[in-house]
Amino acid sequence: MTICYDGTRYKGWQRLKQTRETIQDKIESVLSRYFDDAITIDGAGRTDAGVHARAQVCSFTATATDVTILLQQLNRYLPEDIVVTEVEKADERFHARFHAVSKTYVYTLWTAAYPPVFERQYVLPITPSIDLARMETCAGYLIGQHDFKGFCTDKTKKSTVRTLHHIVFEREGDVIRCKFTGDGFLYNMVRILMGTLLEVGEGKREPESVLEVFEHLDRRLAGETAPAQGLTLEAVAYESD
């Protein structure tokens, strides 16, 4: 399934014991009622509280059904800020997260001297005088395969090596869209990368400072974790795309 959601009022994608206000829980509840069976879904990415998605992908196993009717029933009973845009049958071995070859996250930054009104849930206000050229220089050091342990808050013992394919900045008026595309992202990785780039753009650190983070793999050497506000999971790609 491909899902679009506004993450503003949710505690993130992943199901939690202490609350039912997660995207995963809402979708699983509707699926379980539809199939009259306990359905568990696997998402391509575990977005944080407040993070949005235009094209999250999830997979699950269930009895055969008409996918057109399933799509209609999901959108009938899901909250209005969660929409399923596509449902299709896949190979039984398909896994939304493990088979993804790349993901693209977008941070939308607001640089006007006044706060946004209509876009306030979907943009991150920053200083109007941000130096985009310095940020682009820093991004050049981040591209490629690196150990991003210093750019995450995950305590996992698994590999923290990831490949960042692109960091692209697109400016239109008072809005800057920062696109991060990579083969996978660690917990809080995009938010920490964004926070670090913003500190570079504000003149609080030098673009080359990220090399020290790679050398020492120390989270304390990277920038602050940027707020979830303004972050969207834009796309998930698979080999068949």
C-alpha positions as CSV (number, residue, x, y, z in Angstrom):
1,M,0.0,0.0,0.0
2,T,1.0,3.6,-0.6
3,I,-0.1,6.0,2.0
4,C,-0.2,9.8,2.3
5,Y,-0.6,11.3,5.8
6,D,-0.5,14.5,7.8
7,G,1.6,13.5,10.9
8,T,0.7,16.6,12.9
9,R,-1.5,15.0,15.5
10,Y,0.2,11.6,15.6
11,K,3.0,10.2,17.8
12,G,4.8,8.9,14.7
13,W,4.4,5.9,12.4
14,Q,5.4,3.1,14.7
15,R,2.8,1.4,17.0
16,L,3.4,2.2,20.7
17,K,2.2,0.5,23.8
18,Q,1.2,3.8,25.6
19,T,-1.0,5.3,22.9
20,R,-3.1,4.4,19.9
21,E,-2.4,7.7,18.2
22,T,0.1,6.3,15.6
23,I,-0.3,5.9,11.9
24,Q,0.5,2.2,12.0
25,D,-2.2,1.6,14.7
26,K,-4.9,3.5,12.7
27,I,-4.2,1.5,9.6
28,E,-3.9,-1.9,11.3
29,S,-7.2,-1.3,13.1
30,V,-9.1,-0.8,9.8
31,L,-7.4,-3.6,8.1
32,S,-8.0,-6.0,11.0
33,R,-11.8,-5.2,10.9
34,Y,-11.9,-5.6,7.1
35,F,-10.2,-9.0,7.1
36,D,-11.7,-10.0,10.5
37,D,-8.2,-11.0,11.5
38,A,-5.2,-9.4,13.3
39,I,-3.2,-7.7,10.5
40,T,0.3,-6.3,11.1
41,I,1.9,-3.9,8.6
42,D,5.5,-3.1,7.9
43,G,6.4,0.4,6.9
44,A,9.2,1.5,4.6
45,G,10.2,4.1,7.1
46,R,9.4,4.8,10.8
47,T,8.6,8.5,10.7
48,D,8.8,10.5,13.9
49,A,6.0,12.3,15.7
50,G,4.8,15.2,13.6
51,V,6.5,14.0,10.4
52,H,4.4,13.8,7.3
53,A,4.4,11.5,4.3
54,R,3.4,11.9,0.6
55,A,4.2,8.3,-0.4
56,Q,4.9,6.0,2.6
57,V,4.8,2.3,1.6
58,C,3.8,-0.6,3.8
59,S,3.3,-4.3,3.2
60,F,1.2,-6.9,5.0
61,T,-0.1,-10.5,4.5
62,A,-3.8,-11.2,4.3
63,T,-6.3,-13.4,2.5
64,A,-7.0,-12.6,-1.1
65,T,-9.4,-9.7,-1.7
66,D,-10.5,-7.2,-4.3
67,V,-7.9,-4.4,-3.9
68,T,-10.2,-1.8,-5.4
69,I,-12.8,-2.5,-2.7
70,L,-10.1,-2.6,-0.1
71,L,-8.8,0.8,-1.1
72,Q,-12.4,2.2,-0.9
73,Q,-13.0,0.7,2.5
74,L,-9.7,1.9,3.9
75,N,-10.4,5.5,2.9
76,R,-13.9,5.3,4.1
77,Y,-12.9,4.4,7.7
78,L,-9.5,5.9,8.1
79,P,-9.2,9.4,9.7
80,E,-9.3,12.2,7.1
81,D,-5.6,13.0,7.6
82,I,-4.5,9.5,6.5
83,V,-5.2,8.5,2.9
84,V,-4.3,5.3,1.0
85,T,-3.5,6.2,-2.6
86,E,-2.8,2.7,-4.0
87,V,-3.2,-0.9,-3.1
88,E,-1.6,-3.7,-5.1
89,K,-0.9,-7.4,-4.7
90,A,2.8,-8.2,-4.3
91,D,5.0,-11.2,-4.2
92,E,4.6,-12.9,-0.9
93,R,8.4,-12.3,-0.2
94,F,8.1,-8.5,-0.6
95,H,8.9,-6.4,2.4
96,A,8.3,-2.6,2.2
97,R,11.4,-1.7,4.3
98,F,13.9,-4.4,3.4
99,H,13.3,-4.3,-0.3
100,A,13.5,-0.5,-0.6
101,V,16.5,0.7,-2.5
102,S,16.2,4.4,-1.7
103,K,14.1,6.9,0.3
104,T,13.7,10.6,-0.2
105,Y,12.9,13.0,2.7
106,V,12.1,16.7,2.2
107,Y,12.5,19.5,4.7
108,T,10.5,22.6,3.7
109,L,12.1,25.7,5.3
110,W,10.4,29.1,5.7
111,T,12.7,32.1,5.4
112,A,10.2,35.0,5.5
113,A,10.6,37.7,8.2
114,Y,7.0,36.9,9.3
115,P,5.6,33.5,10.4
116,P,3.5,31.4,8.1
117,V,-0.2,31.1,8.5
118,F,-1.6,28.5,6.1
119,E,1.7,26.5,5.9
120,R,2.5,26.6,9.6
121,Q,2.1,22.8,10.1
122,Y,4.2,22.0,7.1
123,V,7.2,24.3,7.1
124,L,10.1,25.0,9.5
125,P,10.7,28.7,10.1
126,I,14.4,29.6,10.0
127,T,16.4,32.9,9.9
128,P,15.8,34.9,6.7
129,S,19.6,35.5,6.4
130,I,20.5,31.8,6.1
131,D,23.6,31.3,3.8
132,L,22.5,28.6,1.4
133,A,26.0,28.5,-0.3
134,R,27.6,27.4,2.9
135,M,25.0,24.7,3.4
136,E,25.6,23.4,-0.1
137,T,29.3,23.3,0.6
138,C,28.7,21.3,3.7
139,A,26.3,19.0,1.9
140,G,29.1,18.0,-0.5
141,Y,31.0,16.5,2.5
142,L,27.9,14.5,3.5
143,I,27.3,12.9,0.1
144,G,28.5,9.3,-0.4
145,Q,28.9,6.3,1.8
146,H,29.9,7.1,5.4
147,D,29.4,5.8,8.9
148,F,26.6,8.1,10.1
149,K,26.7,7.0,13.8
150,G,27.5,10.5,14.8
151,F,24.3,11.7,13.0
152,C,21.8,9.5,14.8
153,T,20.4,8.9,18.3
154,D,20.0,5.2,17.7
155,K,21.8,2.9,20.2
156,T,21.7,-0.1,17.9
157,K,24.7,-2.3,17.5
158,K,23.9,-2.9,13.8
159,S,25.8,-1.2,11.1
160,T,25.4,2.6,10.9
161,V,27.0,2.8,7.4
162,R,24.6,4.5,4.9
163,T,24.9,6.0,1.5
164,L,23.6,9.5,0.8
165,H,23.0,9.8,-2.9
166,H,21.8,13.4,-3.1
167,I,21.2,16.5,-1.0
168,V,19.4,19.1,-3.2
169,F,18.3,22.6,-2.3
170,E,15.5,24.2,-4.2
171,R,14.6,27.8,-3.4
172,E,11.3,29.4,-4.5
173,G,10.5,32.8,-2.9
174,D,10.5,32.5,0.9
175,V,10.6,28.7,0.8
176,I,13.7,26.4,0.6
177,R,13.1,22.7,0.0
178,C,16.0,20.4,1.1
179,K,15.8,16.9,-0.4
180,F,17.7,14.1,1.1
181,T,17.9,10.8,-0.9
182,G,19.8,7.8,0.4
183,D,19.7,4.0,0.6
184,G,18.4,4.2,4.2
185,F,18.3,6.5,7.2
186,L,19.0,5.9,10.9
187,Y,16.8,7.1,13.7
188,N,16.7,11.0,13.7
189,M,19.4,11.0,11.0
190,V,17.6,13.4,8.6
191,R,16.7,15.7,11.5
192,I,20.3,15.8,12.8
193,L,21.7,16.4,9.3
194,M,19.2,19.2,8.8
195,G,20.1,20.7,12.2
196,T,23.8,20.6,11.3
197,L,23.3,22.2,7.9
198,L,21.2,25.0,9.5
199,E,24.0,25.7,12.0
200,V,26.4,25.9,9.0
201,G,24.0,28.3,7.2
202,E,23.7,30.4,10.3
203,G,27.5,30.7,10.6
204,K,27.6,28.8,13.9
205,R,29.9,26.1,12.5
206,E,32.1,25.6,9.5
207,P,31.1,23.3,6.6
208,E,34.1,21.1,7.2
209,S,33.1,20.4,10.8
210,V,31.1,17.4,9.6
211,L,34.3,15.6,8.8
212,E,35.1,15.6,12.5
213,V,31.8,13.9,13.2
214,F,32.6,11.2,10.7
215,E,36.1,10.8,12.2
216,H,35.0,10.4,15.8
217,L,31.5,9.0,15.3
218,D,30.3,11.2,18.2
219,R,26.7,12.5,18.2
220,R,27.8,15.5,20.4
221,L,29.9,16.9,17.6
222,A,27.0,17.2,15.2
223,G,24.3,19.9,15.2
224,E,21.1,20.1,17.1
225,T,18.2,17.8,16.1
226,A,15.9,19.9,13.9
227,P,12.2,19.9,14.8
228,A,10.0,17.4,13.0
229,Q,7.9,20.3,11.7
230,G,8.4,20.7,8.0
231,L,9.8,17.2,7.4
232,T,8.0,14.8,4.9
233,L,8.8,11.3,3.6
234,E,8.5,12.2,-0.1
235,A,9.1,8.9,-1.9
236,V,10.3,5.2,-1.5
237,A,11.9,3.5,-4.5
238,Y,12.2,-0.2,-5.4
239,E,14.1,-2.0,-8.0
240,S,10.9,-2.5,-10.0
241,D,10.2,1.2,-10.2
